[in-house]
Amino acid sequence: MENYGTKIRRYSAIISLCILLCPGCSPAQQAPETPEISVDLSEKQLTQQSDADITIPSILIGDEIAQVQADSTAADNGDGTVTYSLKGDEIDSILYQISVNISDSIQDILDNDDYYPNITAITHDADYTSFTISLSDGQMSMYESMLVMSFYTIGNRYQIYNGVPPEQAVTTVIYVNDADHSVISQSDSTSVKTFSPNDQIQ
């Protein structure tokens, strides 16, 4: 069973990064079709990645790397990114664990009526580049509005470990009205400079 500390780490990005967000709204748009992915993650176990050097912004590394590499050694590139030399099975394990964490987090959100009372569904595409959050009657609480940061973080993390260059990783979050499927708000991770490797340089 997941311990309390793990749950706290899972949601830490929501609070610590939310002040950097500047989402754009598109109320007149119609929500694009986003396939709902089953919580059965067996298909994720079938991926077969090749050995690769993965470069990732340090803010997006996550705990998954420590589960496959005991020493978690990385080359600091001096620009806010680090590079890991990973075997294919290590990448497979990381991607699968991220998928499990996403599914667990979504279920936690749907089960939490205190903080997320208006969320009726959360769907995403297979590569976690897009998340759609359905809201009852278009109402959004403060905590519901801050979920974008959590999904930006986990979506970009999955994409980068899956071989997408950091500067090309983009996660879109769409809020829709459950009543008529109209778009309440749509934004993506490019609106947050923290996720850009070039902006990590001090």
Residue pairs with C-beta under 8 A, 6 or more apart in sequence:
2 104
7 108
9 63
10 101
10 104
10 105
10 108
10 150
11 105
11 150
13 149
13 150
13 153
14 143
14 146
14 147
14 149
14 150
15 146
17 149
17 152
17 153
17 192
17 194
18 146
18 148
18 149
20 149
20 192
20 193
20 194
21 146
21 148
21 149
21 187
21 191
21 192
22 187
22 191
22 192
23 148
23 173
23 185
23 186
23 187
23 191
24 185
24 186
24 187
24 191
25 184
25 185
25 186
26 183
26 185
26 186
27 182
27 183
27 184
27 185
28 182
28 183
29 182
29 183
29 186
30 181
30 182
30 183
31 132
31 174
31 176
31 181
31 182
31 183
32 130
32 174
34 123
34 124
34 125
34 130
34 131
34 132
34 174
35 123
35 125
35 126
36 121
36 123
36 124
37 123
37 124
37 125
37 126
39 103
39 107
41 96
41 99
41 100
41 103
44 95
44 96
44 99
45 92
45 96
47 92
47 95
47 96
48 88
48 92
49 88
49 89
49 91
49 92
49 95
49 162
49 163
50 88
51 85
51 86
51 87
51 88
52 85
52 86
52 88
52 91
52 163
53 83
53 84
53 85
53 86
54 83
54 84
54 86
54 91
54 160
54 161
54 163
55 77
55 81
55 82
55 83
55 160
55 165
55 166
55 197
56 81
56 82
56 83
56 84
56 157
56 160
56 161
56 166
57 80
57 81
57 160
57 166
57 195
57 196
57 197
57 200
58 80
58 81
58 82
58 200
59 80
59 153
59 194
59 195
59 200
60 153
60 156
60 157
60 160
60 166
60 195
61 82
61 157
62 98
62 157
64 93
64 94
64 97
64 98
64 101
64 161
65 72
65 84
65 94
66 72
67 93
67 94
67 97
68 86
68 90
68 93
68 94
69 84
69 86
69 90
72 84
73 84
74 82
74 83
74 84
75 82
75 83
76 82
77 83
78 201
79 197
79 198
79 200
79 201
80 197
80 199
80 200
80 201
81 166
81 197
81 200
86 94
91 161
91 162
94 161
95 158
95 161
95 162
98 128
98 154
98 157
98 158
98 161
99 128
99 158
101 154
102 124
102 128
102 154
102 158
105 150
105 154
106 122
109 116
109 119
109 122
109 147
110 116
110 119
110 121
110 122
115 141
115 143
115 144
116 141
116 143
116 144
116 147
117 141
118 135
118 136
118 137
118 139
118 140
118 141
118 144
119 133
119 134
119 135
119 136
119 144
120 134
120 135
120 136
120 178
121 132
121 133
121 134
121 178
122 131
122 132
122 133
122 134
123 131
123 132
123 134
124 130
124 131
124 132
124 155
127 158
127 159
127 162
128 154
128 155
128 158
128 159
128 171
129 155
129 159
129 170
129 171
129 172
130 155
130 171
130 172
130 173
130 174
131 151
131 155
131 171
131 172
131 173
131 174
132 173
132 174
132 175
132 176
133 144
133 147
133 173
133 174
133 175
133 176
134 176
134 177
134 178
135 144
135 175
135 176
135 177
135 178
135 184
136 178
136 179
137 177
137 178
137 179
138 177
138 178
138 179
138 182
138 184
140 175
140 184
140 185
144 175
147 173
148 173
148 187
149 192
151 171
151 173
152 171
152 173
152 188
152 189
152 192
152 195
154 171
155 169
155 171
155 189
156 166
156 169
156 170
156 171
156 189
156 195
159 169
159 170
159 171
160 166
160 169
166 197
167 196
167 197
167 198
169 189
169 195
170 188
170 189
170 190
171 188
171 189
172 186
172 187
172 188
172 189
173 186
173 187
173 188
174 183
174 185
174 186
175 183
175 184
175 185
175 186
176 182
176 183
176 184
177 183
177 184
189 195
190 196
193 199
194 200
